[in-house]
Amino acid sequence: MDPYAKPLPRPSRYSAPFWQGARRGELLLQSCKACGVSQHPAGPVCRDCWSDRLEWRAASGKGKVYSYTIVHRTTTQGFAGETPYAVAIVELDEGPRVTTNITGCPVDAVKIDMRVRAVFTPATDEITLVKFAPEPA
């Protein structure tokens, strides 16, 4: 694997299960055992009911584009050769919203409410990035 030249996430004690799931090609969300709400990013308590009874559950990996922007000019050196690219907020079918990239289509094809699915892109031996691509028709 070629050296990865872009910034990488730094898993924390709360987010480590998310990144472990991504490495296996699985989108995991932290879910509350008390009220059933799923959340992202992970944290020590439920953002809805404040319970600390949290567990990790597999998500469908499907959602829709809630908002997006097209980056034409970047100040981050590792991304300089990849412009333009789409940065989006995807609302997962389970409820949480995640900030991500949209891949697998031209940037001018990205639209609000476009159905997308998670795709997993290995960056290093330890980190696999979660991105989203258009859902097949």
SULTACOR-V297633 format. One record per residue. RES is the residue in three letters. SS is DSSP state (H for helix, E for strand, - for the rest). Layout:
# SULTACOR-V297633
RES:SS / RES:SS
This chain:
# SULTACOR-V297633
MET:- / ASP:- / PRO:- / TYR:- / ALA:- / LYS:- / PRO:- / LEU:- / PRO:- / ARG:- / PRO:- / SER:- / ARG:- / TYR:- / SER:- / ALA:H / PRO:H / PHE:H / TRP:H / GLN:H / GLY:H / ALA:H / ARG:H / ARG:- / GLY:- / GLU:- / LEU:- / LEU:E / LEU:E / GLN:E / SER:E / CYS:E / LYS:- / ALA:- / CYS:- / GLY:- / VAL:- / SER:E / GLN:E / HIS:- / PRO:- / ALA:- / GLY:- / PRO:- / VAL:- / CYS:- / ARG:- / ASP:- / CYS:- / TRP:- / SER:- / ASP:- / ARG:- / LEU:E / GLU:E / TRP:E / ARG:E / ALA:E / ALA:- / SER:- / GLY:- / LYS:E / GLY:E / LYS:E / VAL:E / TYR:E / SER:E / TYR:E / THR:E / ILE:E / VAL:E / HIS:- / ARG:- / THR:- / THR:- / THR:- / GLN:H / GLY:H / PHE:H / ALA:H / GLY:H / GLU:H / THR:- / PRO:- / TYR:E / ALA:E / VAL:E / ALA:E / ILE:E / VAL:E / GLU:E / LEU:E / ASP:- / GLU:- / GLY:- / PRO:- / ARG:E / VAL:E / THR:E / THR:E / ASN:E / ILE:E / THR:E / GLY:- / CYS:- / PRO:- / VAL:H / ASP:H / ALA:H / VAL:- / LYS:- / ILE:- / ASP:- / MET:- / ARG:E / VAL:E / ARG:E / ALA:E / VAL:E / PHE:E / THR:E / PRO:E / ALA:- / THR:- / ASP:- / GLU:- / ILE:- / THR:E / LEU:E / VAL:E / LYS:E / PHE:E / ALA:E / PRO:E / GLU:- / PRO:- / ALA:-
